[in-house]
Amino acid sequence: MKRISIGFSPGEKVDAAGNVRMRVLLPLVVCLFTTFSVTGAWGAIPPSERTVLIDIYTSTNGSGWTDSSGWNGSAGTECGWYGVTCDLPGDHVIAIQLNGNNLAGSLPDLSGLSDLQVFYATFNQLTGTIPPLAGLANLQEFGVGSNQLTGSTPPLAGLANLQSFDVSSNQLTGSIPSLIGLANLRTFYVSSNQLTGSIPSLAGLTNLVEFGAYDNQLTGSIPPLAGLANLQSFNVSSNQLAGSIPSLSGLSNLQWLDVSLNQLTGSIPSLIGLANLLSFYVNSNQLTGSIPSLSGLSNLQWFSAHSNQLTGSIPSLGGLPNLWLFNVNSNQLTGSIPPLSGLANLRTFYVSSNQLTGTIPPLSGLASLRTFNVNSNQLTGSIPSLAGLSSLQVVVASLNQLGGDVPDVPTPNSLINGSSRLCPNSLNHAAVAAWDAATGVSPWFQECTTFIVTYDGNGSTGGSVPADGNIYTTGQRVTVQGNTGALYKTGYSFDVWNTAADGSGTWYAGGDTFTIAEAGVTLYAQWTPASGYPVRILETDTGYPDIKSAYNDAANGQTIQAQEGLGSQDPLFFDNPHGYNPFYVKLIGGYNATIPPFTTNTGVTLVQGGIEIGKGSVEIDKIIIQ
C-alpha cells in the first residue's frame, strides 16, 4: 500500500512594527491510499483521461519539468507517472500532484478526469486562467496557489465533496465565488490576489477550519461567523473592508484571527470563551471603544490593536504566560501600564503614542523581552532596572516626563547600536558610553535638552498669537505658523515674523521652516503702518482702499472699520453726523459680498455708533442698532 502526503508548515512573517503575521496557519495534510503495488501492473485508464494527462504535459512544458518520470509512456503506464495516482484497479486517475515541479504555461481542460479527487500544482510558473471545475463532482482538493494565474476564480457550484481550495498568491481578479452548498469545505484560500467585491456568505460551512482572503481589494463587511464551530483560522487582512468585526461568540476552536489593515469601525468584540486563541490582529483600522478583557486567554501569543482610536485603559495582562507580542501603540489609551510580571515569554511590548500616565512597571523576569517601547506618553518616575534582560535589543522611552538616573544596560548587553531612544525626558545627565552606543547619540542625553517655539505679538492690541505645543530637540525642523489667531495692532497691518522684535533677525512667513539649533526660539510679529487705507478689517488689521474690497475679504464675526465720509459706498454704512471717526460694522451671521449692494443673508449685523437716514428708505430685518 502506498501513502502520499503533502504538508505545509506554518509560515511566519514579521512586519516593520514587529508584528508577526501568520500566513499559512495550520498544517494541511492530504492522505491518499492506493492499493496498487509500486512494482505491480496497472489497468488501462480511459483514452479521455490519458488525453488530459498528455495535454497537461504538453501545455506546461513537460520537457522542462524538474521531474517528469514516466510521462508520455505507453498506454497502461499512466498510473506510474510521477505525481499521478489511480484508484484500486488502476482504471481511473484520482489524483495529480505536481507541486513545485517547474510547470510553465497554462492548464488544459480537466473535465475529462471525471473521477479526479485531488489536483495540486502549487509553486510553479503557471499562467493563463484556471480551467472550469464544473463536472468534477468527485473533486475534494484543488490547489494552484503561488503561480502567475490571471482571470477569475471559477464557480464552485456542484462541488459538494470539495474540502480544500487554494488559489492564493496569483493575479486573479473578479470576485470570490459563492460557497453555498460546500458543506464539506475545510480550507479555503484566495489570498494575495487582486480580488474585488465582498466576502460571500459563510453560512452552512460547518466544517470550515481555515479561511484566508487577505491581501486583496475586497470591500463590504465581514459576514457573520456564527455557526462556524470548527473555525480555527480566519484572515481577511489588507483589504478595504468596512463595518464592524462580527461576534466571535461560540468560536471555541478559533486560534488565528487577522482583520488588520482595513477600514473597520465599531468596537473589538468580546473574547470570552476563546480559550484556544493564539493570534489576534485588529490593528490599522478605525476601531473605537476599549480593549476587551483578555482573561482566560492563556494560550494567547500575539495581540495587536495598534493604529486605531481605542480609549480606556490597558486591560490586565495577568494569566497570559504565552504572550509574545503586545502592540497597542497609536491609540488614545489612558491610565497606567499594567504589571508585566509573569510574562516570561514576552518579546515585544509596544504602547507608544497614547496618553498613558503613572510609572513604568518593573521589568524583572522578562528574560525573553527584545523590544520595549513606551514612547510619546505622559509617564513619570524613572526607567526601571534592566537587570536580567539579556535578550533586550531596543528600549524606546522618549517623549515622556521621566526623571532620575538611567539604569545600567543589561549584562550581557544585546542592545542594538542606534536603535534605542531615551530623550526627550528629564533624566539626569550622566555619561554612560553604553547608552551613547545604544542611542547613537553622544552624549546620549544631548537630545534630553528640549526647546520650544513661542510667538510674541510685539505690541499687538488684539487677537491672539499662535500656539506651538511641540517640544523640539536640536536638529528638528519647525514649520512656522501664520497669523492664525487674527492678531492685530491698531493702525498697523500684520506683515511676517522675525526672530528679533526690531526686525533685525531672520524673517519667516507662515509655512516657512527652520532647524532648531541649541536654544528655544521666539518669533515676533512685524507690523506695517496701515495709514493710507481708509478701510480695514479690525481683527487682522489689513487695510483696503474701499468698503467693497474689505467686505469681500471679511469673515463671519469680523469687524470692518471705515473712516467718516465713506458711508455712501454701501447702505449698511452711514455717514456719522455725530463726529465719530472712524465707525465700525461688525458682521455676525451670513452675508453676501458678491451681489451689490453687498446684502446680508440670515444673521445679525451690528452697527456701532449713531446713524442718520436722510434719503431714501431702509428695510430693517434683524438689524440690531446699538
Secondary structure, DSSP 4 states (H G I P E B T S, - for coil): -EEE-------EEE-TTS-EEESS-S-----EEE-S-TTS------HHHHHHHHHHHHHTTGGG-S--TTTT--TT-GGGSTTEEE-TTS-SEEEEE-TTS--EE-----TT-TT--EEE--SSEE-S-PPP-TT-TT--EEE--SS---SBPPP-TT-TT--EEE--SS--BS-PPP-TT-TT--EEE--SS---S-PPP-TT-TT--EEE--SS---S-PPP-TT-TT--EEE--SS---S-PPP-TT-TT--EEE--SS---S-PPP-TT-TT--EEE--SS---S-PPP-TT-TT--EEE--SS---S-PPP-TT-TT--EEE--SS---S-PPP-TT-TT--EEE--SS---SBPPP-TT-TT--EEE--SS--BS-PPP-TT-TT--EEE--SS--EEPPPPPPSS--PPTT--B--SSEE-----HHHHHHHT-SSGGGGGS-B-EEEE-SS--BS--------B-TT-EEEPP-STT--B-TTEEEEEEESSTTS-S-EE-TT-EEE--SS-EEEEEEEEE-TT-SEEETTTTEEESSHHHHHHH--TT-EEEE-TT-GGG-TTS---TT---SEEEEEEEEE-SSSTTT-EEEEEEEEES-----SS----SSEEE-
